[in-house]
Amino acid sequence: MTTKTFGLISLLIYCSTAFAVAQSKQHQPIIDVHLHATNENSASAEQVLQQMDDHHVVLAVLSGADRELAAAWKANTPHKFKIGPSFPCTDGMYPRMYPCFPEGDGWPDPDWLRKEYEEGRMSAMGEMLYVYYGMAPSDERLEPYFKMAEELSIPVGVHAGHGPPPQRRLKGCCPNFDEEMGNPLLLEPVLKKHPNLRIWLMHGGEINFHDQAIRLMKKYPNVYTDMSILNSVMPAELHARLLKSFIDVGLEDRLMFGSDNLPYGLIMKRLYEIDFLSDKQRRNILYDNAARFFDLSEETIAKHHGETEK
């Protein structure tokens, strides 16, 4: 799932800020594992950073569809973002209909990407958009990227769900979109070939592939998930029920917080209204699981907690 328009987002953020009181009082850090760099509706990095600060989001995994935009967001606040490329894009166009690695017809050059990782400018991969492209994750065109990610210990975020539905896709977007490619179990050949690859499922399989997400995660301990879109756009009761199904099978230590650029206050309100969650489980979702998955240093973790105690 790609970003929603920031005009609506900005309004909702300010309307929902009041509902994050419980979280704000605790002043505990949050990691957002699903954020997109965008210039839609003139949304700026400064605006997003302010929203992050308002809600104690100390780190975000930032998905970028070209060589410049995400890097520009990170330039002045390198400690706030981990950057990853979002691809493949049909005909070099991102689903929101702006250029996506146009020099490679929607694919980043592998040599360039390796250099970005080795020199520390990028440290994640994704959102992987093979669902939009209409290909399976086991397609040989994706193999060099998964191989590189395993070799360099780069975590990979993949679009794992059946949406967005046709009416929510922009005109001209994704003529080969294939919702069946969002089935998380299609990742199994990739994980068998690359047993040390770390993958997180963006959207938790949504509704159609929720059970498949659970099956994959139970089998592969290096697979985590965020529940973006489920935690904001979908009905609150549905989100709570699906969240509980992960916890009931022992996966609470692999659930992470993702916003997909939707309002933090709205998502926090929901999370704190779910009465079956303990404080520890909320902390796992909001910070601890992601800190482990992204292999943050003890120094970085201490710094994050220090930032929110000020």
SULRATA-V404998 format. One record per backbone hydrogen bond with DSSP energy under -1.0 kcal/mol. CO is the residue of the C=O (numbers start at 0). NH is the residue of the N-H. E is the energy in kcal/mol with one decimal. If there is no record, write none. Layout:
co->CO nh->NH e->E
co->CO nh->NH e->E
//
This chain:
co->4 nh->8 e->-1.6
co->5 nh->9 e->-2.9
co->6 nh->10 e->-1.6
co->7 nh->11 e->-2.5
co->8 nh->12 e->-2.7
co->9 nh->13 e->-1.9
co->10 nh->14 e->-1.9
co->11 nh->15 e->-2.1
co->15 nh->18 e->-1.5
co->16 nh->19 e->-1.9
co->19 nh->23 e->-2.7
co->20 nh->24 e->-2.5
co->21 nh->25 e->-1.1
co->22 nh->26 e->-1.0
co->29 nh->57 e->-1.8
co->29 nh->58 e->-1.1
co->31 nh->60 e->-2.7
co->33 nh->259 e->-2.7
co->34 nh->62 e->-3.1
co->38 nh->41 e->-1.5
co->39 nh->42 e->-2.2
co->43 nh->47 e->-1.9
co->44 nh->48 e->-2.9
co->45 nh->49 e->-2.0
co->46 nh->50 e->-2.0
co->47 nh->51 e->-2.6
co->48 nh->52 e->-2.7
co->49 nh->53 e->-2.5
co->50 nh->54 e->-1.1
co->51 nh->56 e->-3.0
co->52 nh->55 e->-1.3
co->55 nh->29 e->-1.9
co->58 nh->31 e->-2.6
co->59 nh->81 e->-2.2
co->60 nh->34 e->-1.9
co->61 nh->83 e->-2.5
co->62 nh->36 e->-2.7
co->63 nh->85 e->-2.9
co->64 nh->100 e->-1.4
co->67 nh->71 e->-2.3
co->68 nh->72 e->-1.9
co->69 nh->73 e->-1.8
co->70 nh->74 e->-1.4
co->76 nh->79 e->-2.1
co->79 nh->59 e->-2.3
co->81 nh->61 e->-3.2
co->82 nh->122 e->-2.2
co->82 nh->123 e->-1.6
co->83 nh->63 e->-2.5
co->84 nh->125 e->-2.1
co->86 nh->128 e->-2.7
co->88 nh->91 e->-1.8
co->89 nh->92 e->-1.8
co->91 nh->99 e->-2.6
co->93 nh->96 e->-3.0
co->97 nh->93 e->-3.2
co->100 nh->103 e->-1.8
co->100 nh->105 e->-2.5
co->101 nh->104 e->-1.5
co->105 nh->88 e->-1.3
co->108 nh->112 e->-2.6
co->109 nh->113 e->-2.6
co->110 nh->114 e->-1.9
co->111 nh->115 e->-2.0
co->112 nh->116 e->-2.1
co->113 nh->117 e->-3.0
co->114 nh->118 e->-2.1
co->115 nh->120 e->-1.7
co->115 nh->121 e->-1.6
co->116 nh->119 e->-1.4
co->124 nh->156 e->-3.3
co->127 nh->158 e->-2.0
co->128 nh->132 e->-1.6
co->129 nh->133 e->-1.4
co->129 nh->134 e->-2.4
co->130 nh->177 e->-2.3
co->135 nh->138 e->-1.9
co->138 nh->141 e->-1.8
co->141 nh->145 e->-1.9
co->142 nh->146 e->-2.7
co->143 nh->147 e->-1.9
co->144 nh->148 e->-2.4
co->145 nh->149 e->-2.3
co->146 nh->150 e->-2.4
co->147 nh->151 e->-2.6
co->148 nh->153 e->-2.9
co->154 nh->124 e->-1.8
co->155 nh->199 e->-2.7
co->156 nh->127 e->-2.5
co->157 nh->201 e->-3.0
co->159 nh->204 e->-1.7
co->164 nh->167 e->-2.1
co->165 nh->168 e->-1.5
co->169 nh->172 e->-2.4
co->173 nh->176 e->-1.9
co->177 nh->180 e->-1.9
co->178 nh->181 e->-1.8
co->179 nh->182 e->-1.4
co->182 nh->185 e->-2.1
co->183 nh->186 e->-2.1
co->184 nh->187 e->-1.6
co->186 nh->190 e->-2.3
co->187 nh->191 e->-2.4
co->188 nh->192 e->-1.8
co->189 nh->193 e->-2.0
co->193 nh->196 e->-2.0
co->197 nh->155 e->-2.6
co->198 nh->223 e->-2.3
co->199 nh->157 e->-2.2
co->200 nh->203 e->-1.0
co->200 nh->225 e->-2.4
co->201 nh->159 e->-2.1
co->202 nh->205 e->-2.7
co->204 nh->208 e->-2.1
co->206 nh->209 e->-1.1
co->208 nh->212 e->-1.9
co->209 nh->213 e->-1.9
co->210 nh->214 e->-2.3
co->211 nh->215 e->-2.3
co->212 nh->216 e->-2.5
co->213 nh->217 e->-2.5
co->214 nh->218 e->-1.2
co->215 nh->219 e->-2.1
co->219 nh->222 e->-1.6
co->221 nh->198 e->-1.8
co->223 nh->200 e->-2.7
co->224 nh->255 e->-2.6
co->226 nh->230 e->-2.0
co->227 nh->229 e->-1.8
co->228 nh->231 e->-1.3
co->228 nh->232 e->-1.4
co->228 nh->233 e->-2.2
co->234 nh->238 e->-2.3
co->235 nh->239 e->-2.5
co->236 nh->240 e->-2.2
co->237 nh->241 e->-2.5
co->238 nh->242 e->-2.6
co->239 nh->243 e->-2.4
co->240 nh->244 e->-1.5
co->241 nh->245 e->-1.3
co->242 nh->246 e->-1.9
co->243 nh->247 e->-3.0
co->245 nh->250 e->-2.1
co->246 nh->249 e->-2.0
co->250 nh->253 e->-2.1
co->253 nh->224 e->-2.1
co->256 nh->32 e->-2.8
co->258 nh->261 e->-1.5
co->262 nh->266 e->-1.8
co->263 nh->267 e->-3.0
co->264 nh->268 e->-2.4
co->265 nh->269 e->-1.7
co->266 nh->270 e->-2.4
co->267 nh->271 e->-2.6
co->273 nh->276 e->-1.2
co->277 nh->281 e->-2.1
co->278 nh->282 e->-2.3
co->279 nh->283 e->-2.4
co->280 nh->284 e->-2.2
co->281 nh->285 e->-2.9
co->282 nh->286 e->-2.4
co->282 nh->287 e->-1.9
co->283 nh->288 e->-2.3
co->284 nh->256 e->-1.2
co->285 nh->30 e->-2.8
co->286 nh->290 e->-2.5
co->287 nh->291 e->-1.8
co->288 nh->292 e->-2.7
co->289 nh->293 e->-2.8
co->290 nh->295 e->-2.7
co->291 nh->294 e->-1.3
co->296 nh->300 e->-2.5
co->297 nh->301 e->-2.5
co->298 nh->302 e->-2.1
co->299 nh->303 e->-2.5
co->300 nh->304 e->-2.1
co->301 nh->305 e->-2.1
co->302 nh->306 e->-2.2
co->303 nh->307 e->-1.4
//
